[in-house]
Amino acid sequence: MAYFDAASAVPLHPVARQALLASLDEGWADPSRLYREGRRARMLLDAAREAAAEAVGCRADELVFTSSGTRAVHTGIEGALAGRRRVGRHLIVSSVEHSSVLHMADAHEAGGGTVTQVAVDRTGAAAVESYAGALRPDTALACLQSANHEVGTEQPVAAVAEVCRAAGVPLLVDAAQSLGWGRVEGDWSLLAASAHKWGGPSGVGLLVVRKGVRFAPQGAVDERESGRAAGFENIPAIVAAAASLRAVRAEAAQESVRLRELTARIRARVPEAVPDVEVVGDPERRLPGIITFSCLYVDGETLLHELDRAGFSVSSGSSCTSSTLTPSHVLKAMGVLSEGNVRVSLPPGTAGQDVERFLEVLSGAVAGVREKLGAPVADTVVREDVLVVDSLGKRCPIPVIELAKVIGDVPVGGTVRVLSDDEAARLDIPAWCEMRGQEYVGEEPAERGSAYVVRRLS
């Protein structure tokens, strides 16, 4: 088996395992106590904090450990918004932030606050100018990820931090995907990350709040972790998290070069091996190990099962793999194809032969899924000079398959009206038009669902 889902979680690093086992015997006591066992636990906790702070590039007293990266994000956003409540209640986020950030934005809006969601381009990158334009006198906080978890695109954090600093607005950075590869540059104000992303144990996050940032912890607090993370510290897991972060950083420069070569190989060869595929994300400004592509006429869930049977663990942003049947908010914000989506995220140590084997298997897996779908015959009628395709009640990728089957029957300049009640069609039909050189006229209301109008150009 080849595990290619490192963007979700990385296997425990050998150094983390060693540190965890060693500290189970030494770090079990209450670090707030003055007796010998407590002092020993406090020494382990302080050493882990110093090591993590050095890796982040902050002061040790600016960093606290939380129960997860999500908890760090939630605490950071809540505390920064509360600390600057007198300034206003306006929050800025990008449209491709992790769901932990967007869920907090929704909660803030539901509580009476205002939120501006900054759009991104087709590579998934936010523009510095967009953040500058979103700043207002009542802006309390801005959030921007260091790199995207689904497509690997790196964000202009340093430039956005400079703009925010000039406006007197703190910037919170979700660095979960990138911290194992290096420090986040720029004059940011708050930072959150999660240990299981770099080979530490799950259940450990970290939150950094720079000195001078107005911050008011919300909810019940206690004396631990500066009042910003209530509860008894999991010292063995924290020690393992800090040890693994230091270890992966020592390996990062060499491993980054190797993984970039492997993902570049995938990026170049997937379009050659698989017809009708769109590779997404920035080709240059990206994390070392993540590559994402989408395949037309493919059910993402079925494709993932086929690849799993072939020995490859990958993930997907396709709506077909979601219980809500809605496409990934990241792919939707980018305006790219979502059907048949595959995210390959290589963990450190990935062997080149595993990548070669994946490339050999992929084309057959995609072809097999397309064959299983059988490209069902579309229910079509001619209404005046418009061809109508009834795809109501059919899930992605069937509406696009049926559109592709009938477009050749339409004269150049003629239109096809695709009826669909599948949420993914709103994203996938325009993406198909761009890939196929056809004109997407737009979406119209229909008695059920929506009508997506496409004009044949060639």
N, C-alpha and C positions, 0 to 999 in steps of 0.2 A: 504494500500500500504506500502511496505517496500523499502526504498531507500538504495540500496547497491552499490552506485557509488561515494563514498567519495573521491576516488583518483582523480576524475574530479573536484568536488566542494563539499564543506560541507555546510549544511544549516547555515544560520546566527545564531551565538551564541547569547543567550539572553543578555549577557553582551555587545556584539557588538551592538545589537539593542538599548539598553539603552543609550550607549555612543553616538551612531549616532544621536538619537533624541535630546539628551541634547546639543550636540555640534552644531546642526543646528541653534540654537538660539544664540550661543556664538561664533561660529567659522566662520562666513560668511565674515568677513572683510579681507582686505589685510594685511597679517602679516608683510609686509615690511614697513608699515606706522607707524608713531610715535604717532598718536592720540590714544585715549583710546580704541576704538574698534579694532584698529590694534594691540595694545599691548596685548589685551586680546586674539586675535587670535594667536599672536606669542607665548604667554605662553602655549596655548593648543598644538601648533605644537612642541614646544621644549619639553614639557612633554611627548608627544607621542614618540618623537625621543629617549628620555632618556629611556623610558620603553622598546621600541623595541631593543635598543642597549644592555640593560641589559639582555634581553632574548637571544639575539644572542651571547653575550659575546665579545662585541667590544666597542670602544669609540663612544660617540654620534656624534662627528665630523667626524667619518668614515662612517656614515650611511646616505643615502639619500632615499627619497621616490620617486617612479616612478609610471607611469600610469598602470603598470601590471608587472607580473613576467617575461613575454616574453621581455618586454621593458628593464627590469633590466638585463636580460641575454645579449641582443643585445648590450646595452650600455657598459656593463662590458667587453665583448669580444672586441668590437671595440676600446674602450679606452685603454685597456691593450696592444693590438696588436700595436696600434699607438704609445703608450708610449715607447715601446721597439723595434721600427722599426729599430734602428741602430744595435740591436743585430741580427735581422733576421726576417724572415716572416714564420717561421715554427710553426704550431699549432698542438697540440695533443688533441684528443677527444676519448672517448670510443665509441664503435659501438652501445651502447644501450642508449646514451644520449637522452634527450628530443628533439623533432623536432626543438625547438627554437635554440638549440646549433648546431644541424646538419645543419640547414638552414644557420646559420652564417658561418659554416665551408665551405659550398658550395660556399657562396658568397666570402669568403676569397680566396678560390682556383680559382674562376673565375676571381678575381682581380689580379692574379699573385702569390698569396701565396702558400705554400705547407701545406698539411694536412696529418697526420698519424692517422689512425683510429685503436685504440687498440681493439683486439678481446676479447671476453668473453667466459667463459666456459658454460656448459649446464644449470647451475643455474643462469646465467646472471651476474656473478661476474667477474670483471677485476682483473688480477694479478698484484701485485706490480712490479714484475720482468718485466712485459710487458711494464709498464710505464717507468721503468728505462732504458730498452732497446730502447725505442722510443726517449729518450732525445738526442738532438744534440747540437752542439755549436751555431746553429742559431735558436734554439727553443725560441720563444717569450712568449708562454703561453701554459699551459695545462689545460684541463677541465675534471672534474669528478663529476658526480651526487653523492649525499649522499646516495640515495636509489632509486631504479628503480620504475617508476610510473606504470608500467604494471604488474610486477610480485612481487614487494615488496622487492627484494634482496638488502641488504645493501652493500655498497662498502667500501673498505679499505682506506677511505679518509685520516686518520691520517698517515698511513704508506706511502701512495703516496705523501702526502704533505711533509713528511720528505725527501723523495728522491728528490723531486722537489726543496726544499729549499737548499739542499746540492749542487744542480747543478745551483743554482741561478735563477731558473725559477719559476714565480708565478703560483699558482694553483687557478683556479676559480671553486667554488663548487655551483652546482644547488641544493639548499636545500629545494625546494618547497614542496616535499613530507614529509620531516622529521622534519622540524623546529618546528612544533607544538608539537612534541614528546620530543624534547630536543635540546640542543646545538650540533653543529657539532664540534667534537673533532679534534685536530690537528692544525698545524701551517699553515693553508691555507692563501691565500692572498686576494681573492675576494669571495664574496658570494651573491647569488641572491635567492629571495623567493617571494611568492605570497600569499596575505592575504586570498583569497577565499579558499585556501587549508586547513586553520585552523579555519574557521568559521567567518572570517572577511568579509567585503563587497568586491565584485569584483571591479576591477579598481584600486587596490592599490598593488604595488610591493615594494620591498626594495632591495637596492644594497649597499653592504659594500665593500669599498676599503681600505685596511689596510694602515696605514702610512708607507711611504718608498717605496710603490709600484709605479713604473713609470706609469702614467696614463694621457692620453691626450684625453679629450672629443672630439667627432667628430660631425660635423654638426654645425648648428647655436646654440649658447648657450645664456643664459641670467644670471642674478645675482641670480636666485633661485636655491636652492639645490646644492650649491657649483659649479654651472655651469654644473651639471651632469644630470639634469632633468628639461628641460625648461618648463615654463608654470605655471599658478596659481595653488598652492597646493590645493587639495581637503581636506581641514582640517577636516570636519566631518567624512569622510571616513577613513582618516589616524588615527584619534583619536579612531574610532571604531576598526580599524585593530590592533592597539597597545593594546587596552583594551582586545580584544578577545584573542590575543596571550598570554598575561599574565594570563588570565582566564584558557585557555586550558592547559597551562603549570602547573598550580596548580592542575589540575585534571589528568594530564598525567600518573603519576606513577600508580595510582589505575586503571585507565581506560585501560592502556596498558596491565595489567595482565588479565583483563576480556576479552578484545578483542583477546588476544593471545589464550586464552582457546577456544573461539568461532571459530577462524580460524583453530586451531588445530583440532577441531571437524569436520569441513568441510573437511579438508585435509585428515583425516582418513576415513571418511564415504562416500565421493563421489566415490572412487574406488570400495567400497562395493556395492553401490546402482546402479552404472552405469557401464556396461561393456565397454571395449575398451576406456578407458579414461587415459590421461596422466596429472598428476599434476605437474606443473612447478614452478621454482624458488627455492631458497635455503630454506630447511626445518627449519633451525635454525636462520641464520643471515638474518632476514627479519623484515619489519615493522609490527606493531601489527595487523592491520586490513585488510591486502590484501592477497587474495588467488586466484590463477589462475589455470585453468585446461582446457584441450582441449579434445573434444570428436570425435572419429573417425566416419566417415560416416554421418556427421551432417553439415548442412548449418547454419553458425553462425548467419546470419541475421534472419532466420526463428526461430531459437532457442530463440534469444532475444525477438522476438515478442511474442512467446509462454509464456515466463517467465513474460513479461510485462502484458499479459492478466491474468496471474495467480496472479499478484500483486507484482512483484519484478522488480526493476529498477537496471539492471546490464549493464556492457559494455563488449566489445569484441575487440580482436586484429585480428580476422579472416579477411581474404581478402574479404569474402562474405559481410561484412558490410562496405566495403570501395568503394568509387566511382572509385578509381583507379584499383580495383580488384587485388591489390598487398597485400601480407600479412604484418602484423606488422613488422617493421624493428627490433624491439626488439626480437620477437619470431624467426625471420629469423636469426639474429645474434647468438642466443642461439642454433640454430639447432634443435628446438623442433617442435612438431606438432602445426600447426596453425589452422586447420579446426575445426569448432565447438568450438571455444575458448570462455571462459567465465571468466571475471574478477569480482570477488566479493570484494568490498572494503567497509568495515563496518564503518559507522560514529560513533563517541562517543555516547553512550546511546543506542546502538542497543540492543534490547531485545532478550534473549535467545530463546524465543518461536518463534520469527520471523525466526531465523536460523533453528530451527527444522521444521518449516513449509516449508522453502525453500528446505531442504533436502527431505522432503516428496514429494514435487511437482516436483523436478528436474528429477528424473528417468522417470516419466511419460511423461514429456515434451520432453526429449531426445528420448524416444521410439516413441512418436508421430511424431516427425520430421523425424526420420529414416523411419517410415512407410509411411509418406507422400512422401518421396523421391522415395520410391518404388524400390530401388536398381535396376535400369534399366539394361536390358540385354545388355551385352557388345557385340560390333561387333568384333569378333575374327576370325583370320585366322592363319593357321599353315604355317610358312615359315621355311623350312628345319626342324631343331629340336627346333625352337624357336616359342613360342606362342606370337602373336602380338595382342594387344588390342588397337583399334582405339578410343581414347577419344577426338579427335580433336573437338574443338568448344564447349566442355562441361566444365562447371565451377566446382570448388571445391564445395563439396567433391566427385563428380562423378568419376573422374579418380581413386581415391583410392578405392571407392566402387567397381568399375569394376575390378580393380586389385585383390581385396580380393575375388571376386566371382570366378575368374578363376585360382587362384594359386593352388587350390586343383586338378586341371586337369593336372598340370605339374608334370612330374616325378621328384623325388628328384635329384638335380643336374641340372635339366633343367632350362631354363630361360623364363621370360616374358618380352616383349618389349612393354612398354606403350607409345603410341603416344599422346602428349598433348601440347596444346598451352596456357594453363592456368599457369600463373606465380606461383601460389601457389603450383603446383605439384612439382616444384623444391625443395620445403621444405618438403611437406607432404609425398611424396613417400619414401624418406630416413627415415623420422621419423616413418612411418608405418613399414618399414623393421626392425628397431631397436626394436619397440614394439612387433613385431610378430616373431622375431628371424630368419628373412630371410636376405639374403645378398644383399645389394644394390651395384650393380656392377658399375654403373655410368651413366652419361648423354652423349648421342650421338646426333650429328646434324641430323636433318630429313628434308625432303622436306618442311614440314610445322611444326612449333613448334620444339619440341625436343622429343627424344626417351629416356625413362628412363628404364634401364635394371635391372631386379631383378632376382636373382637366388634362387630357392627353396632349403632350407637346411633341412627342416623336414616336 
